[in-house]
C-alpha cells in the first residue's frame, strides 16, 4: 500500500511530462505555412520626402502629393519560432493622388497577451521590397522620366488586437516603412527627382483567426 502511495507523485509527474512532450510535438509539427490570423486594414499614410536632388528649376515639384489612403493585408503564420515569435507575410498599398507605393514584406511578430488573451499588443519587424509607380505627373506640362522605381524596404509596426468573437476581432496598428524611391519629372529646363524615403501609416482593420 505504501509503495503504491509513493508511486502516485511519480505517475503524476510522468503524465505531465508526456502532456508537455505531446504539446511540443504538436507545435513542432505545425507547418510554417499554417495560417493563424488574416488581417485586413485600411487607414491614412504620410510619406516623407527629400528635395536634395534638384537638377532643374521645377518649383512646381514642391506641390506633389505626399499623403493618402493606406490598405494592408497581413498573413500571420501559426508556427511558433523560438517559442515567442511568429512569421508573417504582408502587402501594403499607399495610394497617393499622383503615385502608388507598394510594399511587400516578410518578418517576425511577437504578441503580448492580456485579459485572458482577448486583448493583445504586438510588435513586428520585417524586410522586403518597395515599388512605386506614377499615376500622373505631379506638375502640369512636365513629362514623367522614370515610370517606376524599386527599393529595399524595412518595416516596423506596433499595434493592438482585441478579440470580439471567437474567430474575429479588431486590430489597430501604426507602421513605419523605410525605403529609397526616386521618381523623376522633366521639362526643357531640367530634371527634378522626388525621393521618397519613408512613410508612416495608421490603420484600423479586422482579423480572422484560424
C-alpha positions in Angstrom: 0.0 0.0 0.0 2.8 2.4 0.9 4.6 1.5 -2.3 1.5 2.5 -4.3 1.3 5.8 -2.4 4.9 6.7 -3.2 4.3 5.9 -6.8 1.5 8.4 -7.2 3.7 11.6 -7.5 5.9 9.8 -10.0 2.9 8.8 -12.1 1.6 12.4 -11.9 4.9 13.9 -12.9 5.2 11.4 -15.7 1.8 12.3 -17.1 2.7 16.0 -17.0 5.9 15.3 -18.9 4.1 13.3 -21.5 1.5 16.1 -21.9 4.2 18.7 -22.3 6.1 16.5 -24.8 2.9 16.0 -26.9 2.2 19.7 -26.9 5.8 20.5 -28.0 5.5 17.8 -30.8 2.2 19.4 -31.9 3.9 22.8 -32.1 6.9 21.4 -33.9 4.7 19.7 -36.4 2.8 22.9 -37.3 3.8 24.0 -40.8 5.3 27.4 -41.4 2.5 27.8 -44.0 -0.3 27.2 -41.5 -2.3 30.3 -41.0 -3.0 31.7 -37.6 -4.5 35.1 -38.5 -5.6 37.1 -41.6 -5.8 40.8 -41.0 -7.4 43.3 -43.4 -6.9 47.0 -42.6 -7.2 50.5 -44.1 -6.2 54.0 -42.9 -4.1 57.0 -43.6 -0.5 57.3 -44.8 2.0 60.1 -44.7 5.1 59.9 -46.9 8.4 61.5 -46.1 10.4 63.0 -49.0 13.6 64.9 -49.9 14.3 67.6 -52.4 18.1 67.4 -52.3 18.4 66.1 -55.8 17.2 69.0 -57.9 18.7 69.4 -61.3 16.4 72.0 -62.8 14.1 74.8 -61.6 10.9 72.8 -61.2 9.4 74.8 -58.4 6.0 73.1 -59.0 7.5 69.8 -57.8 7.1 71.1 -54.3 3.4 70.7 -54.7 3.3 67.0 -55.3 1.1 64.8 -53.2 2.7 63.2 -50.1 -0.3 61.7 -48.2 -3.2 59.5 -48.9 -5.0 56.2 -48.2 -3.3 53.1 -46.9 -4.5 49.5 -47.4 -3.0 46.4 -45.8 -3.3 42.6 -45.8 -1.3 40.6 -43.3 -0.9 36.8 -43.1 0.4 35.5 -39.7 1.8 32.0 -39.5 0.6 29.6 -36.8 4.1 28.1 -36.3 6.0 29.5 -33.3 9.6 30.4 -33.7 11.8 30.2 -30.6 8.5 29.8 -28.6 7.8 33.5 -28.9 7.8 34.8 -32.5 5.6 34.2 -35.5 6.5 34.7 -39.1 4.3 36.9 -41.4 3.8 38.0 -45.0 2.5 41.5 -45.6 1.4 43.7 -48.5 0.5 47.4 -48.2 -0.6 49.9 -50.8 -0.1 53.6 -50.2 -2.4 55.3 -52.6 -1.5 58.9 -53.3 -3.1 61.2 -55.9 -0.1 61.1 -58.3 1.6 57.8 -57.5 1.2 54.5 -55.7 3.7 52.9 -53.4 3.6 49.1 -53.0 5.2 47.4 -50.0 5.9 43.7 -49.9 7.5 42.5 -46.6 8.1 39.4 -44.6 9.2 39.3 -40.9 8.5 38.2 -37.4 5.9 39.3 -34.8 5.7 39.0 -31.0 2.4 39.3 -29.1 1.9 40.4 -25.5 -1.4 39.0 -24.3 -3.7 40.3 -21.5 -7.3 39.9 -20.3 -7.5 36.1 -20.9 -6.0 36.5 -24.4 -8.8 38.8 -25.6 -6.5 41.8 -25.6 -3.0 41.7 -27.0 -0.3 44.1 -28.0 2.0 43.2 -30.9 5.4 44.3 -32.2 6.8 43.3 -35.6 9.7 44.0 -37.9 10.3 42.9 -41.4 12.2 43.4 -44.6 11.2 43.3 -48.3 10.7 45.3 -51.4 9.1 48.7 -52.2 7.8 49.6 -55.6 6.4 53.0 -56.7 4.8 54.0 -60.0 3.4 57.2 -61.3 -0.4 57.6 -62.0 0.1 61.1 -63.3 2.7 63.8 -63.4 2.7 66.0 -60.2 3.4 69.1 -62.3 1.3 70.3 -65.3 3.2 70.4 -68.5 6.0 68.1 -67.3 6.9 64.6 -68.5 7.5 61.6 -66.4 11.0 60.4 -67.0 11.0 57.3 -64.8 7.7 55.5 -64.7 8.6 53.4 -61.7 11.2 52.7 -59.0 12.1 49.9 -56.7 14.0 49.7 -53.4 14.6 47.5 -50.4 12.2 48.2 -47.6 12.4 47.9 -43.8 9.1 47.8 -41.9 8.4 48.3 -38.2 5.0 48.1 -36.7 3.2 48.1 -33.3 -0.4 47.6 -32.6 -3.3 46.3 -30.5 -5.7 43.5 -31.2 -9.0 42.8 -29.4 -10.9 39.5 -29.9 -14.6 40.3 -30.1 -15.9 37.0 -31.3 -14.3 33.5 -31.2 -12.7 33.8 -34.6 -12.8 37.6 -35.3 -11.7 40.8 -33.8 -10.4 44.4 -34.3 -6.8 45.4 -35.0 -5.3 48.9 -34.7 -1.7 49.4 -35.9 0.9 52.0 -36.7 3.8 51.2 -39.0 6.8 52.9 -40.4 8.4 51.9 -43.6 11.9 52.8 -44.6 12.9 52.8 -48.3 14.6 54.9 -51.0 12.5 55.5 -54.1 13.5 58.1 -56.8 10.9 59.2 -59.4 11.8 61.9 -62.0 9.9 64.6 -63.9 11.5 66.6 -66.7 10.9 69.6 -69.0 13.1 71.7 -71.3 14.7 73.4 -68.2 16.0 70.3 -66.5 15.0 67.4 -64.3 13.7 67.0 -60.7 13.9 63.9 -58.6 11.3 63.2 -56.0 12.9 61.0 -53.4 10.5 59.1 -51.1 12.5 57.7 -48.2 9.8 56.6 -45.8 6.2 56.6 -44.7 4.1 56.4 -41.5 0.8 54.7 -41.7 -2.0 54.4 -39.2 -4.7 51.7 -39.9 -7.7 50.1 -38.4 -8.9 46.7 -39.5 -10.4 43.3 -38.7 -8.6 40.0 -38.2 -9.9 36.4 -38.6 -8.4 33.6 -36.6 -8.0 30.0 -37.9 
